[in-house]
Amino acid sequence: MLRVRCLRGGSRGAEAAHLIGAMLGRAVTGWVQRTFQSTSSAAAAHSQRAVEEEHVTEPVQQECPVCAYNEWDPLEEVIVGRAENAHVPPFTVEVKANTYEKYWPFYQKYGGQSFPADHLKKAVAEIEEMCNILRHEGVTVARPEPIDWSMEYKTPDFSSSGMYAAMPRDILMVVGNEIIEAPMAWRARFFEYRAYRPLIKDYFRRGAKWTTAPKPTMSDDLYDQDYPIRTVEDRHKLAAEGKFVTTEYEPCFDAADFIRAGRDLFVQRSQVTNYMGIEWMRRHLAPEYKIHIISFKDPNPMHIDATFNIIGPGLVLSNPDRPCRQIDMFKKAGWTIVKPPTPLIPDNHPLWMSSKWLSMNVLMLDEKRVMVDANESTIHKMFESLGIKTIKVSIRHANSLGGGFHCWTTDVRRRGTLQSYFH
C-alpha cells in the first residue's frame, strides 16, 4: 500500500494536491513503477558491489590444526588411544604370523573376546594417567571414540570381529599439514578408522588435508595362507629371504612402519606393510618428501618404532638385537647411533602383541624431554647422558596390548618447520 502525505501550505501542498486529485491513477502508477525500478536498480547495484567486494577480499588465514614434520619438534597436540572395550583379534593367519608361539594358546582361547578384564582395567587407568601427565606438560590431548569392538562384521571377502583403537600410531600419520589414514593389514582392524573419524573430520573442517589410502579388500589373496612359521629360526630365515605373510596382491601398510625426519621418511617392508603400500606412499608424497626403505635383522618385522626410533635431528635409537642393515648410510650422513640398554621388563609379564623392546618406544615432547617407562631405570640414565629430561610414566599393563608411548599416540601438531636432516 502506498501512503502519500499531503503537505499543507506553499507550492509543495498545491503540487501534492494536484498530483493526487488530477493524476492519481496514471501518475501514481508511473511513479510507483519508476520508484520500484530505481529501488531495485540501487539494490542490485549494492548487491553486485557487495559480491565483488566479497570476491576480491582475501580469506582470513587460520593456523592449520595439523602440522608435524618429524618426531621431536615441540609437541602441542596429540591423539592418545583407548584401551576401553579392547578385544583379542581372531587367530587368523596374519595374526599368527605376527605373534610368538608362546602366546598362541592365549589367542586360541580368547580370540574374538575381550582381553582379561582386570588387566584391561589397569591399562585404562595407566593411559588416563598418561593423558593427565601430557596435559601437565602443556600438550593438548585428543581421544578416539569408544566403540564396541565385539561386533562381528562381514564383507564380500572375509568376516571378523574388531580389535581396538589403542594404537593411533598404527593407523594415522601426519606429514606436514596432512593426516593420512593407513589401510591396515589385519582383518580385525579393517574398521578401526571409525573411532578416529570424528577427530579427523574436525581437523579437516579447520583446514587440515585428509587422505585415506586405498582400502584393501583383505581377501585371501593378500595373505600367504601357508606361511610356514613355527620357530624363531623359521622367522629369521623367511625375513632374510624377503618372505612375509602379506603378499603383493594389493597395497597395504600400517603407518607405524614409517618414521619421519623432515623431508626424509624411513620405512620397512614388514608383515603388515608391503612394497605396493610403500610405493603408494612414495608417489603420494613425492616430490617434496623422499621415502627410504631400510631393513633389519628381525625375525618378526612389524612397526619400526621399537627397532629404529629417531629422537632428534641426526639422533636415532637403534635396537642392538635388530641391527639395521643400512646403518652405514646414517653414519655417513653424520648421524649419532645410540644403542639402548636391555629392557628390564620381567619375563613373566604378558606381552601378547609385542616384545620387551617397547622400552625404546618413547615419545619425544621436544628435543630435551622424553616420555619413558617409569620402570626402565637404565634407559633413564641413557637419556640423561644425552642431556634429555625423562618424563616417567608407568604403562606396563598397557604395554601388553601391543605398544609403548610412541604406539599409543599420534602427534597431531608439533611446532617446527620442514627441513632436511639426511644428506
Disulfide bonds with the S-S distance in Angstrom:
none
